[in-house]
Amino acid sequence: MPAPSRNQLIQTRKKELLAKGFRSGLVDKAMDWAVGSAEGMASYAMKMSSSDGKLDKLTLDFLPRYLEDAEKWMKAFVGEPEKQ
């Protein structure tokens, strides 16, 4: 079974966070933050290593962790989500 795509990872996490009661706009911002952070870390890792690793592959390696951390990122701004 192939690894999930970037979009699949994002959509899965987005659904989880919306189900917890976070507002849609905030979740969208958190997903943007997670993707940007994963891309930034992948770019940084590529510059620091002698590897010929592809940016997209490294981004997918980092993305699950940043998607998990997106909840902490949102709570730093708004606290706990509103209960639905």
Secondary structure, DSSP 8 states (H G I E B T S, - for coil): -----HHHHHHHHHHHHHHTT--HHHHHHHHHHHHHHHHHHHHHHHHHSS----HHHHHHHHHHHHHHHHHHHHHHHH-S----
